[in-house]
Amino acid sequence: MLTIQIGLLAFFLLTAVFFGAVQEGFQALTRGRVRTLIEEKVRGADRVAQIAADPAPTVSTAHFFRLVGEVGFTVTMVDLFLTKTTQAEVLSLIEAGLIALIILFVIVHVSARTVGRQKMVGIVTQTSSLMKVLTTVFYFIPQLMIWISNIITPGRGYPDGPFTSEDELLDLVDKAEASKQIEADERRMIYSVVDLGDTLVREVMVPRPDVVHIDANKTLRQALSLALVSGFSRIPVTGPKGLDDIVGIVFLKDIVKRIYDKSDAQSLELVGSLVRPVTWCPDSKPADDLLREMQAAHIHMVVIVDEFGGTAGIVTIEDLLEEIVGEIQDEYDQEIDPISEISDGVYRVSSRLSLADLGDLFEMELDDEDVDSIGGIMAKQLSHVLIPGSTMVWEGLEMTADQYAGRRHQIATIIVKRASEPVDEAAEAANGHSEGTP
């Protein structure tokens, strides 16, 4: 009798361990891993692919047989204690239950599941034939139990899928990174995709003060010059009321084609003759919705309006993609030193350099109640977006916008020196680009 009981204990425990590992292996199986198995022509990959197409029956069957092993092991353990001990019946039941709980938890729920994940490929390929047979013959049993449980269980389960919230999905992504299933960059990109749905357009747009634009009455030559200086291939075209009166978008390729076809057009024709229609978007729109609409309509740039109907800024498709993949830079982008001396008393400084640091450089007290950086003070004093060559004198310092950096082509460096004489009118003419004259 004792031999039979020990044999049953071993049989039920091995059954629980085996099907526990099989269940975990098929649960952890991904379609990407299945494709890899097929590409590598692993034996049994075709059967695995058939199961992976609808893994629920196989997983349910493995789960059922795992429970059979666990229940059989527990019952046999209790029977062994009741027949081979002289202690009180209640104490024997408690001891048997505790021992069974510890053994099943350690060996089945921890070790077997760990092996199932670590040896997933070997387990699913070697057991696929057996599981297909068992699922065909016995699947009606767990399916009947699931059907009964669905009747007595309130609610509708998970009609929208296995994730009840974004937090659960992101938690799974974190676990995938921790187990080396995905890279850290991939995890950050998934986070960015999810966050894009909670990001409003106003948070990613190029704000109104940074929008380079041109008046509709400027010539094509002036528009071409502005496009070359600013580095933008699409420029909003404004009417008499400025940025609150955008009449269209002019494309650099349209300008070049028109001038190529008719050379006199560069001085005889106006920008307003080549404008393309404007696409408008409220600043409260979710960024992911806008991205889908721009992709579907093949639109590269949209104009953002605020709640009062005024122009708040612009958004390009690159602005939205940067929210997912991060800052887009090219091979010309370089790290900028905050301060570098290019000649005696002449400095190239970052446009983000604070006025306090600039004052320290020239042993002066510099401050402004509205802005903190040298780029900000230039934009405030000149009242337009900076382009290379924009010049001004402020507090005895001559500042000249130097060069662009980044995809948005914003001024990155500024040349600063002590002003020896007032800036002449020719230099000031470089500051008229907000009207389309670079």
C-alpha positions in Angstrom: 0.0 0.0 0.0 2.8 2.4 0.9 4.6 1.7 -2.3 1.5 2.5 -4.3 0.9 5.8 -2.5 4.5 6.9 -3.0 4.3 5.9 -6.7 1.1 7.9 -7.0 2.7 10.9 -5.3 5.6 10.8 -7.8 3.2 10.4 -10.8 0.9 13.2 -9.8 3.8 15.5 -9.0 5.6 14.8 -12.3 2.3 15.4 -14.1 1.8 18.8 -12.4 5.4 19.7 -13.2 5.3 18.6 -16.8 2.0 20.3 -17.7 2.9 23.4 -15.6 6.0 23.8 -17.8 4.1 23.2 -20.9 1.4 25.7 -20.0 3.9 28.4 -19.2 5.9 27.6 -22.4 2.9 28.0 -24.7 1.7 31.1 -22.8 5.1 32.8 -23.2 5.2 31.9 -26.9 5.1 34.9 -29.2 4.3 35.2 -32.9 7.7 36.7 -33.4 9.4 33.7 -31.9 7.3 31.3 -34.0 8.4 33.2 -37.2 12.0 32.7 -36.1 11.5 29.0 -35.5 10.0 28.7 -39.0 12.8 30.7 -40.6 15.4 28.5 -38.9 13.5 25.4 -39.9 13.3 24.0 -36.4 11.8 20.6 -36.2 8.1 20.8 -35.1 7.9 24.5 -36.0 4.9 24.0 -38.3 2.9 22.3 -35.5 3.9 25.1 -33.1 2.7 27.7 -35.6 -0.7 26.0 -35.8 -1.1 26.0 -32.0 0.2 29.6 -31.8 -2.5 30.8 -34.2 -5.0 29.9 -31.4 -3.2 29.0 -28.2 -6.1 29.2 -25.8 -7.3 25.5 -26.3 -3.8 24.1 -25.7 -3.1 26.3 -22.7 -6.5 25.4 -21.2 -5.8 21.7 -21.7 -2.4 22.0 -20.1 -3.8 24.0 -17.2 -6.5 21.3 -16.7 -3.9 18.4 -16.5 -1.7 20.5 -14.2 -4.6 20.9 -11.8 -5.3 17.1 -12.1 -1.7 16.5 -11.0 -1.9 19.0 -8.1 -5.2 17.7 -6.8 -4.1 14.1 -7.1 -0.9 14.8 -5.3 -2.7 16.6 -2.5 -5.3 13.9 -2.1 -2.6 11.1 -2.1 -0.6 13.1 0.5 -3.6 13.4 2.8 -4.4 9.7 2.4 -0.8 8.8 3.2 -0.9 10.8 6.5 -4.3 9.5 7.5 -3.2 5.9 7.1 0.3 6.0 8.4 0.1 8.3 11.5 -1.3 7.9 15.0 -1.9 11.6 15.5 -5.4 13.1 15.6 -7.1 13.2 12.2 -7.3 17.1 12.1 -3.6 17.5 12.8 -2.8 15.0 10.1 -4.9 16.8 7.6 -3.2 20.1 8.4 0.3 18.6 8.2 -0.5 16.9 4.9 -2.0 20.1 3.5 1.0 22.2 4.5 3.5 19.8 3.0 1.6 19.5 -0.2 1.3 23.3 -0.4 5.0 23.9 0.0 6.0 21.1 -2.4 3.5 22.3 -5.1 4.4 26.0 -4.7 8.2 25.4 -4.9 8.3 22.7 -7.5 5.3 23.4 -9.7 4.4 27.1 -9.4 8.0 28.3 -9.3 10.4 25.8 -10.7 8.2 24.3 -13.4 7.1 27.8 -14.6 10.6 29.0 -14.6 11.8 26.1 -16.7 8.8 26.6 -19.0 10.0 30.1 -19.8 13.7 29.4 -19.9 13.3 26.3 -22.1 10.3 27.5 -24.0 11.5 26.6 -27.5 12.5 23.1 -26.6 9.3 22.5 -24.6 6.8 23.7 -27.2 8.5 22.0 -30.1 8.9 18.6 -28.4 5.4 18.6 -26.8 3.4 20.1 -29.7 2.3 16.7 -31.1 1.3 15.4 -27.7 -0.7 18.6 -26.9 -2.5 18.5 -30.2 -3.7 15.0 -29.4 -4.7 15.8 -25.8 -6.4 19.0 -26.8 -8.4 17.2 -29.5 -9.5 14.4 -27.1 -9.9 16.2 -23.7 -10.5 19.9 -24.6 -14.2 19.5 -24.1 -13.6 19.0 -20.4 -11.9 22.3 -19.6 -14.1 24.0 -22.2 -17.2 22.8 -20.4 -15.8 24.0 -17.1 -15.1 27.4 -18.6 -18.6 27.6 -20.0 -20.0 26.8 -16.5 -17.8 29.4 -14.9 -18.9 32.0 -17.4 -22.5 31.3 -16.5 -22.0 31.8 -12.7 -19.4 34.6 -13.0 -20.9 38.1 -13.1 -19.8 40.6 -15.7 -18.6 40.1 -19.2 -14.9 39.3 -18.6 -12.4 41.2 -20.8 -14.3 42.2 -23.9 -11.6 44.7 -24.8 -8.7 42.4 -24.4 -6.4 41.3 -21.6 -5.3 44.8 -20.5 -7.7 46.7 -18.3 -5.6 49.9 -18.3 -2.5 51.4 -19.9 -0.6 50.9 -16.6 -1.0 47.1 -17.0 0.2 47.2 -20.5 3.2 49.4 -19.6 4.0 47.1 -16.6 4.2 44.2 -19.1 6.6 46.2 -21.2 8.8 46.9 -18.2 8.9 43.1 -17.5 9.7 42.4 -21.1 12.7 44.8 -20.8 13.8 43.3 -17.5 13.8 39.8 -19.1 15.8 41.1 -22.1 12.9 40.4 -24.5 13.1 44.0 -25.7 15.7 46.7 -25.6 15.6 49.9 -23.4 15.1 52.0 -26.5 12.2 49.9 -27.6 10.6 50.3 -24.2 11.0 54.0 -24.3 9.4 54.1 -27.8 6.4 52.1 -26.6 6.0 54.5 -23.7 6.2 57.4 -26.1 3.5 55.9 -28.4 1.2 55.5 -25.4 1.9 59.0 -24.1 1.2 60.4 -27.5 -2.5 59.8 -27.0 -2.3 62.0 -23.8 -0.3 64.8 -25.5 -2.1 67.8 -26.9 -1.0 69.5 -30.1 -0.1 72.7 -28.3 2.6 70.8 -26.4 4.5 69.8 -29.6 3.8 72.7 -32.0 6.4 75.3 -33.1 5.0 78.3 -31.1 3.9 81.4 -32.8 7.0 83.5 -32.0 9.2 80.9 -33.7 7.2 80.7 -36.9 9.1 82.0 -40.0 6.5 83.4 -42.4 6.4 85.6 -45.5 3.9 88.2 -46.8 1.8 87.3 -49.8 2.9 90.5 -51.6 6.6 89.6 -51.6 8.3 88.4 -54.8 9.3 84.8 -55.6 12.9 85.9 -55.3 12.4 87.1 -51.8 10.6 83.9 -50.9 13.4 81.8 -52.4 16.0 83.9 -50.4 14.1 83.4 -47.2 13.7 79.6 -47.8 17.5 79.3 -48.4 18.5 81.4 -45.4 16.0 79.8 -43.0 16.4 76.3 -44.2 12.6 75.6 -44.4 11.0 74.1 -47.5 7.5 75.1 -46.5 6.7 78.6 -45.3 3.3 80.0 -44.2 2.1 82.9 -46.3 0.4 85.8 -44.5 -2.1 88.5 -45.5 -2.3 92.1 -44.3 -3.1 91.0 -40.7 0.1 89.0 -40.3 0.2 85.5 -38.6 -3.5 85.7 -37.8 -4.2 86.0 -41.5 -2.4 83.0 -43.0 -3.6 82.6 -46.6 -1.7 79.5 -47.6 1.6 77.6 -47.5 4.3 78.2 -50.2 6.6 75.2 -51.1 10.2 75.7 -52.0 9.9 73.2 -54.8 7.0 75.2 -56.3 9.1 78.4 -56.2 12.1 76.7 -57.8 10.0 75.1 -60.5 8.3 78.4 -61.4 11.6 80.3 -61.6 13.1 77.5 -63.6 10.2 77.5 -66.1 10.2 81.3 -66.3 13.2 83.2 -65.1 11.4 86.6 -65.0 8.9 85.2 -62.6 11.3 85.6 -59.7 10.9 89.4 -59.8 7.5 89.8 -61.5 5.3 87.2 -59.7 4.2 87.4 -56.1 4.3 84.6 -53.4 0.5 84.7 -53.2 0.2 83.2 -56.7 1.8 79.9 -55.6 0.2 79.3 -52.2 -1.3 75.9 -51.4 -4.3 75.4 -49.1 -3.9 75.6 -45.4 -4.9 72.8 -43.1 -6.1 74.0 -39.7 -6.1 72.2 -36.4 -7.2 73.3 -32.9 -4.5 73.3 -30.2 -6.5 71.0 -28.0 -6.5 68.1 -30.4 -4.7 64.9 -29.3 -1.3 64.5 -31.0 -1.9 60.9 -32.0 -5.2 61.8 -33.8 -3.4 64.6 -35.7 -0.6 62.2 -36.8 -3.1 59.7 -38.2 -5.0 62.4 -40.1 -1.8 63.9 -41.5 -0.7 60.5 -42.7 -4.0 59.7 -44.3 -4.3 63.1 -46.0 -0.5 63.2 -47.0 -0.2 66.6 -45.2 3.2 67.7 -44.0 2.3 70.9 -42.2 -0.7 72.2 -40.4 -1.5 75.5 -38.8 -2.6 75.4 -35.1 -5.3 77.8 -33.9 -6.1 78.7 -30.3 -9.6 79.0 -28.7 -10.0 82.5 -30.0 -9.2 81.6 -33.6 -5.8 83.2 -33.7 -2.7 81.4 -35.0 -1.0 79.6 -32.1 1.8 77.9 -34.1 2.5 75.2 -36.7 3.1 71.5 -36.5 4.9 69.3 -39.0 4.8 65.6 -39.2 8.4 65.5 -37.9 7.4 67.3 -34.7 4.9 64.5 -34.0 7.4 61.7 -34.9 10.0 63.3 -32.6 7.6 62.6 -29.7 8.0 58.9 -30.5 11.6 58.5 -31.6 13.2 61.5 -29.9 15.1 64.5 -31.3 15.8 64.1 -35.0 19.3 65.4 -35.9 21.4 65.1 -39.0 25.2 64.8 -39.6 25.6 68.5 -39.5 24.4 69.0 -36.0 27.3 69.5 -33.5 27.6 70.0 -29.8 27.7 73.8 -29.1 30.0 75.3 -26.5 28.3 77.8 -24.3 31.1 80.3 -24.8 34.0 80.4 -27.2 36.3 83.3 -28.0 36.8 83.6 -31.7 39.0 86.8 -31.5 40.1 89.4 -29.0 36.9 90.6 -27.3 34.6 88.8 -29.8 32.7 85.7 -28.5 30.5 83.1 -30.0 27.9 82.1 -27.4 24.9 79.8 -27.2 21.6 81.4 -27.8 20.5 79.8 -24.6 23.2 81.5 -22.6 21.7 83.4 -19.7 21.9 87.2 -19.5 23.6 86.8 -16.1 26.4 84.7 -17.6 26.7 87.1 -20.5 27.0 89.9 -18.1 29.7 88.1 -16.2 31.6 87.6 -19.5 31.7 91.4 -20.2 31.7 92.4 -16.5 28.3 94.0 -16.7 25.0 93.7 -14.9 22.5 92.4 -17.4 18.9 91.6 -16.7 15.4 91.7 -18.2 12.0 91.1 -16.6 10.6 89.1 -19.5 13.4 86.9 -20.8 16.4 85.2 -19.4 18.6 84.2 -22.4 20.5 86.1 -25.1 18.4 84.6 -27.8 15.2 85.7 -26.0 16.4 89.3 -25.6 17.2 89.4 -29.4 13.8 88.1 -30.3 12.1 90.5 -27.9 14.0 93.5 -29.2 13.7 92.7 -32.9 10.1 91.4 -32.6 10.6 88.5 -35.1 12.2 85.1 -35.5 16.0 85.3 -35.7 17.9 84.3 -38.9 21.6 84.4 -39.5 22.7 88.1 -39.9 20.0 89.6 -37.6 21.9 92.3 -35.7 21.1 94.6 -32.8 22.8 96.6 -30.1 21.6 96.3 -26.5 23.2 97.6 -23.3 26.4 98.5 -25.2 26.7 95.0 -26.7 26.5 94.2 -30.4 24.8 90.9 -31.0 24.6 89.1 -34.4 22.7 85.9 -35.0 25.2 83.4 -36.2 24.1 79.9 -37.3 21.2 77.4 -37.2 21.1 74.1 -35.4 18.6 71.3 -35.1 15.8 70.2 -37.4 13.7 73.3 -36.6 16.6 75.5 -37.8 16.6 77.8 -34.8 19.5 80.1 -34.2 21.9 78.2 -32.0 24.8 80.6 -31.6 25.2 84.4 -31.5 28.3 86.6 -32.0 28.7 89.1 -29.2 31.1 92.0 -28.8 31.2 95.5 -27.4 29.5 97.9 -29.7 32.1 100.4 -31.0 29.6 102.4 -33.1 25.9 102.3 -34.0 24.7 99.5 -36.3 24.3 100.9 -39.8 21.1 100.7 -41.8 22.5 98.0 -44.0 22.9 95.7 -41.0 19.4 96.5 -39.8 18.0 95.5 -43.2 18.9 91.9 -42.3 16.3 92.1 -39.6 13.4 92.5 -42.0 12.9 88.8 -42.7 9.7 88.5 -40.8 8.2 90.3 -43.8 9.9 87.8 -46.1 13.0 89.8 -46.9 16.1 88.0 -45.6 
